[in-house]
């Protein structure tokens, strides 16, 4: 079974069992051949992607991206935007708010304060000066 993302077509080389991933993120098509070889076709032609390999392609070809009819005023380089590559996936959670040193200090101070207040509220002292 073949698939298409933008102007990029990905198809298995043979009819044998093939596993592959095609992901289109912000105009860039990422292709991974997990099992079996793939044919990747775009505006540059057709290439074979061997099993276990990955590649990326631009979603749009230069011909479909260029809409200006006068070639002297704009070139394909002017039309294509430079993509800012990210550093990868965003990091996961690094810890809860209550794990911060400030929260631990404030919590400890509250516990000490409440304990002191409770001990000072009784009418008779905790340790009387004269035994009964």
C-alpha positions as CSV (number, residue, x, y, z in Angstrom):
1,X,0.0,0.0,0.0
2,X,1.4,3.4,-1.0
3,X,0.9,6.8,0.7
4,X,1.3,10.4,-0.2
5,X,2.2,13.4,1.9
6,X,2.2,16.6,-0.1
7,X,4.2,16.0,-3.2
8,X,6.0,13.0,-1.7
9,X,4.9,9.5,-2.6
10,X,6.1,6.5,-0.6
11,X,5.5,2.9,-1.8
12,X,6.9,-0.5,-1.0
13,X,9.4,-1.9,-3.5
14,X,7.8,-5.3,-3.5
15,X,4.5,-6.9,-2.5
16,X,6.1,-8.6,0.5
17,X,5.2,-7.6,4.1
18,X,6.4,-4.0,4.6
19,X,6.3,-1.7,7.6
20,X,7.1,2.0,7.3
21,X,6.2,5.3,9.0
22,X,5.5,8.6,7.1
23,X,5.1,11.7,9.2
24,X,4.4,15.2,7.9
25,X,5.4,17.9,10.4
26,X,5.5,21.6,9.4
27,X,6.2,20.9,5.8
28,X,8.8,18.3,6.3
29,X,8.0,14.6,5.5
30,X,9.9,12.1,7.7
31,X,10.0,8.6,6.3
32,X,11.3,5.5,8.1
33,X,11.5,2.0,6.5
34,X,11.1,-0.4,9.4
35,X,10.7,-3.6,7.4
36,X,11.3,-3.9,3.7
37,X,12.6,-1.4,1.1
38,X,10.6,1.7,0.0
39,X,10.4,3.8,-3.1
40,X,10.3,7.6,-2.3
41,X,9.2,9.8,-5.2
42,X,9.3,13.6,-5.1
43,X,10.2,16.5,-7.4
44,X,13.9,15.3,-7.4
45,X,13.0,11.8,-8.7
46,X,12.6,8.4,-7.2
47,X,15.0,6.8,-4.7
48,X,15.1,3.5,-2.9
49,X,15.1,3.7,0.9
50,X,16.6,0.5,2.3
51,X,15.1,-1.3,5.3
52,X,16.2,0.2,8.6
53,X,16.9,3.7,7.1
54,X,15.3,7.0,7.6
55,X,15.1,10.2,5.4
56,X,13.3,13.5,5.2
57,X,11.9,15.4,2.3
58,X,10.2,18.8,1.8
59,X,6.4,18.4,1.5
60,X,6.1,20.6,-1.6
61,X,8.1,20.4,-4.8
62,X,9.7,23.5,-6.2
63,X,7.3,23.5,-9.2
64,X,4.2,23.6,-7.0
65,X,5.7,26.1,-4.5
66,X,6.6,28.6,-7.2
67,X,3.4,30.5,-8.1
68,X,5.0,33.6,-9.7
69,X,4.8,33.6,-13.5
70,X,7.8,36.0,-14.0
71,X,11.0,34.1,-13.2
72,X,13.1,37.3,-13.1
73,X,11.3,38.7,-10.1
74,X,11.3,35.6,-7.8
75,X,13.3,32.5,-7.6
76,X,12.5,29.2,-5.8
77,X,14.9,30.2,-3.1
78,X,12.9,33.3,-2.3
79,X,9.7,31.3,-2.2
80,X,10.9,28.6,0.1
81,X,11.0,29.5,3.8
82,X,13.9,28.4,5.8
83,X,12.6,26.1,8.5
84,X,13.8,26.5,12.0
85,X,14.7,23.0,13.2
86,X,13.7,22.2,16.8
87,X,15.9,20.5,19.3
88,X,13.6,17.5,19.4
89,X,10.7,16.7,21.6
90,X,9.9,18.9,24.5
91,X,11.2,17.6,27.8
92,X,8.7,15.9,30.1
93,X,7.8,17.2,33.6
94,X,10.8,17.8,35.8
95,X,9.0,17.6,39.1
96,X,6.1,19.0,41.1
97,X,5.8,22.5,42.5
98,X,5.9,21.0,46.0
99,X,9.4,19.5,45.3
100,X,11.0,23.0,45.1
101,X,13.3,24.0,48.1
102,X,11.2,27.1,48.7
103,X,8.0,25.0,49.1
104,X,9.7,22.5,51.4
105,X,11.1,25.4,53.6
106,X,7.7,27.1,53.8
107,X,6.0,23.8,54.6
108,X,8.5,23.1,57.4
109,X,8.0,26.6,58.9
110,X,4.3,26.2,58.9
111,X,4.5,22.8,60.7
112,X,6.9,24.2,63.3
113,X,4.7,27.3,63.8
114,X,1.4,25.3,64.2
115,X,3.0,22.8,66.6
116,X,4.4,25.6,68.8
117,X,1.0,27.4,68.8
118,X,-0.9,24.1,69.8
119,X,1.6,23.5,72.6
120,X,1.2,27.0,74.0
121,X,-2.7,26.9,74.0
122,X,-3.2,24.7,77.0
123,X,-4.2,26.2,80.4
124,X,-1.9,24.0,82.4
125,X,1.8,23.8,81.4
126,X,3.1,20.7,79.6
127,X,5.6,20.1,82.4
128,X,4.4,21.5,85.7
129,X,7.0,22.9,88.1
130,X,5.7,21.2,91.1
131,X,4.7,17.5,91.3
132,X,1.3,16.5,92.6
